[in-house]
Amino acid sequence: MVGFVRGVSLAVAVMAALAFGASTESHAQTGTVHLKIFKLGFIIGGGGGSGTLHYHGRTYRLSVGGVGIGSLGISGVELRGTATNLHNPADIAGTYGVAGASGSFVGGGAVARLQNEKGVVLELQGVQIGFQVSLGLGGMTIALQ
């Protein structure tokens, strides 16, 4: 009988560990992002902007720089979307390149999926204002202020 009770106790302990997550692996979270980017260029362009990250009930200020080279025109874009794979707010900082085959700006509408070196993925949508041959977000850098 004692062996049966020990076996049941061990089984209950294993099931409890599985149910409550015995793993110490951290789980990534999602935040919302709002960016305002402006760009001016003729052959060699420059741009930047500002924005916010809303994460776990707090709002963090962001600065944006390095928005493409080889442009022609003046434009601005206001983008809203999500930042996934965040473990803490500082993870959003970094250099972003196009993730997958997205990153198009068609008919004034903007859709972009970008990823930084920490694995944070930005999925952004917005409207481009002004004339710009190419508002390339590849190589864009974001810093937490």
C-alpha positions, -999 to 999 in steps of 0.1 A, spaced: 0 0 0 29 24 8 44 18 -26 10 26 -43 7 59 -23 43 69 -33 36 61 -69 4 82 -69 22 111 -51 50 110 -77 24 110 -106 6 139 -90 39 159 -86 48 152 -123 14 163 -135 15 195 -113 49 204 -127 37 199 -163 5 219 -156 22 248 -140 52 249 -163 84 236 -147 103 252 -175 123 284 -169 120 295 -205 107 331 -208 78 338 -231 79 367 -256 52 393 -254 36 418 -279 34 456 -277 19 482 -299 39 506 -319 32 541 -334 59 557 -356 60 590 -375 88 590 -401 98 619 -425 123 616 -453 139 641 -477 162 631 -505 177 635 -539 200 606 -547 214 605 -511 184 607 -487 180 609 -451 152 605 -427 141 599 -392 113 603 -368 99 594 -335 73 571 -320 61 552 -291 60 516 -278 31 506 -255 41 475 -236 27 461 -203 7 492 -196 36 517 -200 45 539 -229 81 543 -240 94 570 -264 113 559 -295 136 576 -320 139 564 -356 169 570 -379 186 556 -409 156 554 -432 171 544 -465 195 559 -491 191 566 -528 158 584 -526 141 611 -546 114 633 -531 98 644 -498 75 622 -478 62 612 -445 45 582 -432 26 575 -400 27 538 -391 8 518 -365 12 481 -357 26 455 -334 60 445 -321 63 408 -313 89 387 -296 96 413 -269 111 400 -236 115 436 -223 111 471 -238 148 474 -246 144 446 -272 128 470 -296 161 489 -301 181 479 -330 185 479 -368 156 466 -388 156 449 -422 128 435 -442 115 402 -428 102 379 -455 90 393 -488 70 422 -475 77 459 -472 56 474 -499 43 509 -503 15 509 -529 -10 536 -538 -1 557 -507 -7 527 -484 22 512 -465 25 477 -452 58 466 -437 71 436 -418 106 442 -404 129 423 -380 158 434 -358 189 413 -347 171 404 -314 142 387 -333 117 415 -327 92 417 -356 74 449 -364 42 445 -385 33 481 -395 5 497 -416 0 533 -425 -4 559 -452 25 576 -470 21 613 -476 41 633 -502 61 623 -533 88 597 -528 101 572 -553 111 548 -525 105 550 -488 128 521 -479 125 511 -443 152 484 -446 181 494 -425 159 516 -402 172 519 -367 151 524 -336 164 536 -302 146 536 -269 147 571 -253 
